Amino acid sequence: MALRGVWQLKKLIVSYCDWGGSSRGIRAFMESQLPTFKEKNPQLEVVTELIRGQHPHLKGFYKNKNERVICVKNLTPDDILLHATRLRNALGRKVVKLKTRHVTKHPSVQGTWTTDVKF
């Protein structure tokens, strides 16, 4: 996703094995859908990396020095394309778990409002 008009994903590394069965889907993805993915995203540096004997994965490097790794073993080319576009659309921030459903800077003394209020 673009933050203030700047895409946050700088580099996408596609790691695969040329022999393993779990890399079958990513090899098909590289033949059929990766060239069009590169053409649609000229701002993105896409690198393929051959790692023998390892499960395939996608690794994204972001402008804020974070990286995300997604394992894509035994996935179809369409699912791999979905994960690649999710990496591209992400901001690269760490996921923060919220403690409550309602987040505010000034919490109410009386509590949060709900529709179950009985008068």
C-alpha positions as CSV (number, residue, x, y, z in Angstrom):
1,M,0.0,0.0,0.0
2,A,1.2,3.5,-0.6
3,L,1.8,5.7,2.3
4,R,1.5,9.3,1.2
5,G,1.9,8.2,-2.4
6,V,5.1,6.1,-1.8
7,W,4.9,2.3,-2.1
8,Q,6.4,0.8,1.1
9,L,7.5,-2.6,-0.3
10,K,11.0,-2.2,-1.8
11,K,12.0,-5.7,-2.6
12,L,10.3,-9.1,-3.0
13,I,12.4,-12.3,-2.9
14,V,10.8,-15.4,-4.3
15,S,12.7,-18.4,-2.9
16,Y,12.1,-21.9,-4.3
17,C,13.6,-25.3,-4.9
18,D,13.9,-26.7,-8.4
19,W,13.5,-30.3,-7.3
20,G,11.1,-30.4,-4.3
21,G,7.4,-31.2,-4.6
22,S,6.4,-28.5,-2.2
23,S,7.7,-25.9,-4.7
24,R,5.6,-27.1,-7.6
25,G,3.1,-24.3,-7.2
26,I,5.7,-21.6,-7.0
27,R,7.5,-22.9,-10.1
28,A,4.2,-22.7,-12.0
29,F,3.6,-19.2,-10.5
30,M,7.0,-18.1,-11.8
31,E,6.3,-19.3,-15.3
32,S,2.7,-18.0,-15.6
33,Q,2.0,-15.1,-13.3
34,L,5.3,-13.6,-12.1
35,P,6.1,-11.8,-15.4
36,T,2.8,-10.0,-15.3
37,F,3.2,-9.2,-11.6
38,K,6.5,-7.6,-12.4
39,E,5.0,-5.5,-15.2
40,K,2.2,-4.3,-13.1
41,N,4.6,-3.3,-10.3
42,P,7.5,-1.5,-11.8
43,Q,8.4,0.2,-8.5
44,L,9.1,-3.2,-7.0
45,E,12.3,-5.1,-7.3
46,V,11.5,-8.8,-7.7
47,V,14.3,-11.3,-7.3
48,T,14.1,-15.1,-7.6
49,E,16.4,-17.2,-5.4
50,L,17.1,-20.9,-5.8
51,I,17.5,-22.7,-2.5
52,R,17.7,-26.4,-2.8
53,G,16.1,-28.6,-0.2
54,Q,14.1,-25.8,1.5
55,H,10.4,-25.0,1.4
56,P,9.4,-22.1,-0.8
57,H,8.7,-18.7,0.7
58,L,8.1,-15.1,-0.2
59,K,10.2,-12.5,1.7
60,G,9.3,-8.8,1.5
61,F,11.6,-5.9,2.5
62,Y,10.0,-2.6,3.4
63,K,11.2,1.0,3.5
64,N,11.0,1.1,7.3
65,K,13.7,-1.7,7.6
66,N,11.1,-4.4,8.5
67,E,10.7,-7.7,6.6
68,R,8.0,-10.3,6.3
69,V,8.3,-13.9,5.4
70,I,5.4,-16.0,4.1
71,C,5.8,-19.7,3.6
72,V,4.0,-20.8,0.4
73,K,4.6,-24.6,0.4
74,N,2.1,-26.7,-1.5
75,L,0.0,-23.6,-2.6
76,T,-1.5,-23.0,-6.0
77,P,-0.2,-20.2,-8.2
78,D,-3.4,-18.1,-7.5
79,D,-2.8,-18.4,-3.8
80,I,0.8,-17.4,-4.2
81,L,-0.3,-14.3,-6.2
82,L,-2.7,-13.4,-3.5
83,H,0.1,-13.6,-0.9
84,A,2.4,-11.5,-3.1
85,T,-0.2,-8.8,-3.5
86,R,-0.9,-8.8,0.2
87,L,2.8,-8.3,0.8
88,R,2.8,-5.4,-1.7
89,N,-0.2,-3.8,-0.1
90,A,1.0,-4.0,3.4
91,L,2.7,-1.1,5.1
92,G,5.4,-3.2,6.8
93,R,4.4,-2.3,10.3
94,K,4.5,-4.7,13.1
95,V,1.1,-6.1,14.1
96,V,0.0,-4.8,17.5
97,K,-2.6,-6.7,19.4
98,L,-5.3,-4.4,20.9
99,K,-6.1,-4.8,24.6
100,T,-9.7,-3.6,24.2
101,R,-12.1,-3.2,21.3
102,H,-12.4,0.5,21.9
103,V,-9.2,2.5,21.6
104,T,-9.2,6.1,22.8
105,K,-6.8,8.6,24.3
106,H,-9.2,9.8,26.9
107,P,-11.2,6.8,28.3
108,S,-14.6,7.5,29.8
109,V,-14.9,7.4,33.6
110,Q,-18.4,5.9,33.2
111,G,-17.4,3.2,30.8
112,T,-17.9,2.7,27.1
113,W,-21.3,3.1,25.5
114,T,-23.1,-0.1,24.4
115,T,-26.6,-0.7,22.9
116,D,-27.5,-3.0,25.9
117,V,-28.0,0.0,28.2
118,K,-31.1,-0.5,30.4
119,F,-32.9,2.5,31.9
